[in-house]
Amino acid sequence: MKAKDSASYVFLAVVWGFSFLAMLRAVEAFGWAGAVTFRCFIAAATLIIVAVATGRRLRLGAGWRAFAVVGATTVAGQLVGLCFAMPLIGTAMSAILVATIPLFSMLMARLWGLERLTRRHLAGLMLGFFGIVVLVGFPAVPFTPSFVLGCASTLFACLCAAFGSCYASYRLKGVSSWDTTAGAFLAGGVITLPLLIWVPVPGWPQPVDYLYLLVLGAIMSAATYVLYFRLVGTIGATKAISVEFAVTVVAVLVGALLLREPLSLIQICGAGTIIVGCALVIGLIPSFTRQPG
């Protein structure tokens, strides 16, 4: 990767890793529906305001159908799933499961016939799913219905993120990362807004809660997703989505060191298995045998 791409990659890993802490605080103050909806609108508004101030023209009308799909999956589906799950299973556990996004993404690309499935990829898929079973089946906390629900919600979020990334990489080629990010977050906010009827804001947030929400929307969403979609265009979706591995490491450290969240040794082994499996699937571990064809 070029130095610019490497810097963007590291920035995404660190900022998205710490975003789990900010998301947890926002959910406590605004509820999971409010945290997602307000974050989406803040992200979209940030990009629109910056675009107007700098003379950048946003084209949100032409690809609104594609933006709606990405907004419903990568934005709304992923963020709702994560925000709903984190109070149930913690940030560290959520972050480890997020490492499965590249696994699901590559599996979808192959099921759609976009990429060929080799023995190495099959081995990676089996390792990854085995790691999920180990991670969920041997928790460091009591195995309760809320724990299962939280894990299921996180895996749903990962599926949404994987689908949206695949869709964006093939349906939004040539579209500006600014247009993609602004359109997707605007659509995500509109989609999740009705949820506030059933899950209203639980009370009066404190001033610091609004600061968390502003940082989530303006920096951890608007700025990071512009960089992410630009990386998809410059280094490819496979390498770009591998940033989730580094995000997992940062977020687990944040959860364990700052929030004192427990993780068992067998869960750590399961997390390592998932990461190795994903690395095999997306080609970060080279093959030492020649593939036919």
C-alpha positions as CSV (number, residue, x, y, z in Angstrom):
1,M,0.0,0.0,0.0
2,K,1.0,3.6,-0.5
3,A,1.9,5.7,2.5
4,K,-1.4,7.6,2.2
5,D,-3.4,4.3,2.2
6,S,-1.4,2.9,5.1
7,A,-2.0,6.0,7.2
8,S,-5.7,5.8,6.4
9,Y,-5.7,2.1,7.3
10,V,-4.1,2.7,10.7
11,F,-6.4,5.7,11.4
12,L,-9.5,3.5,10.7
13,A,-8.2,0.8,13.0
14,V,-7.6,3.1,15.9
15,V,-10.7,5.3,15.5
16,W,-13.1,2.4,14.9
17,G,-11.6,0.5,17.7
18,F,-12.3,3.3,20.2
19,S,-15.8,3.8,18.6
20,F,-17.1,0.8,20.6
21,L,-16.5,2.7,23.8
22,A,-18.3,5.8,22.4
23,M,-21.1,3.7,21.1
24,L,-21.7,2.1,24.5
25,R,-21.9,5.6,26.1
26,A,-24.3,6.9,23.4
27,V,-26.6,3.9,23.8
28,E,-26.7,4.4,27.6
29,A,-27.7,8.0,27.1
30,F,-29.9,7.9,23.9
31,G,-31.0,4.3,23.7
32,W,-29.9,2.1,20.8
33,A,-32.4,3.5,18.4
34,G,-31.5,7.1,19.2
35,A,-27.8,6.5,19.1
36,V,-28.0,5.0,15.6
37,T,-30.5,7.6,14.2
38,F,-28.8,10.7,15.6
39,R,-25.4,9.4,14.6
40,C,-26.5,8.9,11.0
41,F,-28.0,12.3,10.7
42,I,-25.0,14.0,12.3
43,A,-22.6,12.1,9.9
44,A,-24.7,13.1,6.8
45,A,-25.0,16.7,8.0
46,T,-21.3,16.9,8.7
47,L,-20.4,15.9,5.1
48,I,-23.0,18.2,3.6
49,I,-21.8,21.2,5.6
50,V,-18.2,20.5,4.8
51,A,-19.0,20.0,1.1
52,V,-20.8,23.3,0.9
53,A,-18.1,25.1,2.8
54,T,-15.3,23.8,0.5
55,G,-17.3,24.0,-2.7
56,R,-17.5,20.3,-3.2
57,R,-20.5,19.1,-5.1
58,L,-22.4,16.1,-3.7
59,R,-24.4,14.0,-6.1
60,L,-26.9,12.2,-3.9
61,G,-29.9,12.0,-6.3
62,A,-28.5,9.9,-9.1
63,G,-27.6,6.8,-7.1
64,W,-30.2,7.0,-4.4
65,R,-31.3,3.4,-4.8
66,A,-27.8,2.1,-4.3
67,F,-27.3,4.5,-1.4
68,A,-30.5,3.2,0.2
69,V,-29.3,-0.4,0.0
70,V,-25.9,0.5,1.5
71,G,-27.7,2.7,4.1
72,A,-30.0,-0.1,5.1
73,T,-27.2,-2.7,5.5
74,T,-23.8,-1.2,6.1
75,V,-25.2,1.7,8.1
76,A,-28.6,0.9,9.7
77,G,-28.4,-2.9,9.9
78,Q,-24.8,-2.9,11.2
79,L,-25.2,-0.1,13.7
80,V,-28.6,-1.2,15.1
81,G,-27.2,-4.8,15.5
82,L,-24.1,-3.6,17.4
83,C,-25.8,-0.9,19.5
84,F,-28.5,-3.4,20.6
85,A,-26.0,-6.1,21.4
86,M,-23.2,-4.2,23.3
87,P,-25.1,-3.7,26.5
88,L,-25.9,-7.4,26.5
89,I,-22.4,-8.9,25.7
90,G,-20.0,-6.0,26.2
91,T,-17.7,-4.2,23.8
92,A,-14.9,-6.8,23.8
93,M,-17.1,-9.7,22.8
94,S,-18.9,-7.5,20.2
95,A,-15.5,-6.5,18.7
96,I,-14.3,-10.1,18.4
97,L,-17.4,-11.1,16.5
98,V,-17.0,-8.0,14.2
99,A,-13.8,-9.8,13.0
100,T,-16.2,-12.1,11.1
101,I,-17.2,-9.4,8.7
102,P,-14.4,-10.2,6.2
103,L,-15.4,-13.9,6.5
104,F,-19.0,-13.2,5.6
105,S,-18.0,-10.7,2.9
106,M,-15.7,-13.1,1.0
107,L,-18.3,-15.9,1.4
108,M,-21.0,-13.7,-0.2
109,A,-18.7,-12.7,-3.0
110,R,-18.0,-16.3,-3.8
111,L,-21.7,-17.4,-3.5
112,W,-22.6,-14.6,-6.0
113,G,-20.0,-16.0,-8.4
114,L,-17.8,-13.0,-8.2
115,E,-14.7,-14.9,-6.9
116,R,-13.5,-18.5,-7.1
117,L,-13.6,-20.7,-4.0
118,T,-10.3,-22.7,-3.4
119,R,-9.3,-25.2,-0.8
120,R,-7.5,-22.5,1.2
121,H,-10.7,-20.5,1.2
122,L,-12.8,-23.5,2.3
123,A,-10.3,-24.2,5.1
124,G,-10.5,-20.5,6.2
125,L,-14.3,-20.6,6.2
126,M,-14.4,-23.8,8.4
127,L,-11.8,-22.3,10.8
128,G,-13.8,-19.1,11.0
129,F,-17.1,-20.7,11.8
130,F,-15.5,-23.1,14.2
131,G,-14.1,-20.0,16.0
132,I,-17.5,-18.5,16.2
133,V,-18.9,-21.7,17.9
134,V,-16.0,-21.7,20.4
135,L,-16.4,-18.0,21.1
136,V,-20.2,-18.2,21.7
137,G,-20.3,-21.6,23.3
138,F,-17.7,-21.0,26.0
139,P,-18.3,-17.5,27.3
140,A,-16.6,-15.9,30.3
141,V,-20.0,-14.8,31.5
142,P,-23.2,-16.8,32.2
143,F,-24.7,-18.4,29.2
144,T,-28.1,-16.7,29.3
145,P,-30.8,-15.9,26.7
146,S,-29.7,-12.3,26.7
147,F,-26.1,-13.4,25.9
148,V,-27.4,-15.5,23.0
149,L,-29.5,-12.6,21.8
150,G,-26.6,-10.3,21.9
151,C,-24.4,-12.6,19.9
152,A,-27.1,-13.2,17.3
153,S,-27.6,-9.4,17.0
154,T,-23.9,-8.9,16.5
155,L,-23.7,-11.6,13.8
156,F,-26.7,-10.0,12.1
157,A,-24.8,-6.7,12.1
158,C,-21.7,-8.4,10.6
159,L,-23.9,-10.0,7.8
160,C,-25.4,-6.6,7.0
161,A,-21.9,-4.9,6.9
162,A,-20.6,-7.7,4.7
163,F,-23.5,-7.5,2.3
164,G,-23.3,-3.7,2.1
165,S,-19.5,-3.7,1.4
166,C,-19.9,-6.3,-1.4
167,Y,-22.8,-4.3,-2.8
168,A,-21.0,-1.0,-2.7
169,S,-17.8,-2.4,-4.2
170,Y,-19.6,-3.7,-7.3
171,R,-22.6,-1.3,-7.7
172,L,-21.0,2.0,-6.7
173,K,-17.8,1.8,-8.7
174,G,-16.6,5.2,-9.8
175,V,-18.9,7.0,-7.3
176,S,-17.2,9.5,-5.0
177,S,-16.6,8.2,-1.4
178,W,-18.2,11.5,-0.2
179,D,-21.3,10.8,-2.2
180,T,-21.5,7.1,-1.0
181,T,-20.9,8.0,2.7
182,A,-23.3,11.0,2.8
183,G,-26.0,9.1,0.8
184,A,-25.7,6.0,2.9
185,F,-25.8,7.7,6.3
186,L,-28.7,9.9,5.2
187,A,-30.6,6.8,4.1
188,G,-29.7,5.0,7.3
189,G,-31.0,7.9,9.4
190,V,-34.3,7.9,7.5
191,I,-34.7,4.1,7.8
192,T,-34.0,4.0,11.6
193,L,-36.0,7.2,12.5
194,P,-39.3,5.3,13.0
195,L,-37.6,3.1,15.6
196,L,-37.7,6.0,18.0
197,I,-41.4,5.5,18.3
198,W,-40.9,2.1,19.9
199,V,-37.5,2.8,21.6
200,P,-37.6,6.5,22.7
201,V,-34.7,8.3,24.3
202,P,-34.7,7.0,27.9
203,G,-34.2,10.4,29.7
204,W,-32.3,13.7,29.6
205,P,-28.7,13.1,28.3
206,Q,-25.8,15.0,30.0
207,P,-23.7,17.5,28.0
208,V,-20.9,15.0,27.7
209,D,-23.3,12.5,26.1
210,Y,-23.9,15.0,23.2
211,L,-20.2,15.2,22.8
212,Y,-19.9,11.4,22.5
213,L,-22.7,11.5,19.9
214,L,-21.0,14.4,18.0
215,V,-17.7,12.5,17.9
216,L,-19.5,9.3,16.8
217,G,-21.2,11.1,13.9
218,A,-18.7,13.6,12.7
219,I,-15.4,11.7,13.1
220,M,-16.1,8.0,13.7
221,S,-18.7,7.9,10.9
222,A,-18.4,10.8,8.4
223,A,-14.6,11.0,8.3
224,T,-13.9,7.3,8.7
225,Y,-16.3,6.0,6.1
226,V,-15.1,8.5,3.5
227,L,-11.6,7.1,4.1
228,Y,-12.9,3.5,4.0
229,F,-14.8,3.8,0.7
230,R,-11.8,5.6,-0.8
231,L,-9.6,2.6,0.3
232,V,-12.1,0.2,-1.3
233,G,-11.5,2.1,-4.5
234,T,-7.7,2.3,-4.2
235,I,-6.6,-1.0,-2.7
236,G,-9.7,-3.1,-3.3
237,A,-12.6,-4.3,-1.1
238,T,-10.7,-7.4,0.2
239,K,-7.7,-5.5,1.6
240,A,-9.8,-2.6,2.8
241,I,-12.2,-4.8,4.8
242,S,-9.3,-6.6,6.5
243,V,-9.0,-3.5,8.7
244,E,-11.7,-5.1,10.8
245,F,-9.0,-7.4,12.2
246,A,-7.0,-4.5,13.6
247,V,-10.3,-2.8,14.8
248,T,-11.0,-6.0,16.8
249,V,-7.6,-5.9,18.5
250,V,-8.0,-2.2,19.5
251,A,-11.6,-2.6,20.7
252,V,-10.8,-5.7,22.7
253,L,-7.9,-3.9,24.4
254,V,-10.3,-1.0,25.1
255,G,-12.9,-3.3,26.6
256,A,-10.4,-5.3,28.7
257,L,-8.3,-2.4,30.0
258,L,-10.7,0.5,30.3
259,L,-14.0,-1.3,31.0
260,R,-12.6,-4.4,32.8
261,E,-14.6,-6.7,30.6
262,P,-13.9,-10.5,31.2
263,L,-12.7,-12.8,28.5
264,S,-11.8,-16.5,29.0
265,L,-8.7,-18.1,27.6
266,I,-10.8,-20.4,25.4
267,Q,-12.6,-17.3,24.0
268,I,-9.3,-15.7,23.2
269,C,-8.3,-18.9,21.3
270,G,-11.7,-18.8,19.5
271,A,-11.0,-15.2,18.5
272,G,-7.5,-16.2,17.2
273,T,-9.1,-19.0,15.2
274,I,-11.6,-16.6,13.6
275,I,-8.8,-14.2,12.6
276,V,-6.7,-16.9,11.1
277,G,-9.7,-18.2,9.2
278,C,-10.5,-14.8,7.8
279,A,-6.9,-14.2,6.9
280,L,-7.0,-17.4,4.8
281,V,-10.2,-16.4,3.1
282,I,-9.1,-13.0,2.1
283,G,-5.7,-14.1,1.1
284,L,-3.5,-12.4,3.8
285,I,-1.9,-15.8,4.4
286,P,-0.2,-16.9,1.1
287,S,-0.8,-20.3,-0.3
288,F,2.3,-22.6,-0.5
289,T,0.7,-24.9,-2.9
290,R,-0.1,-24.2,-6.5
291,Q,-3.8,-23.9,-7.2
292,P,-5.1,-25.6,-10.3
293,G,-6.2,-23.4,-13.2
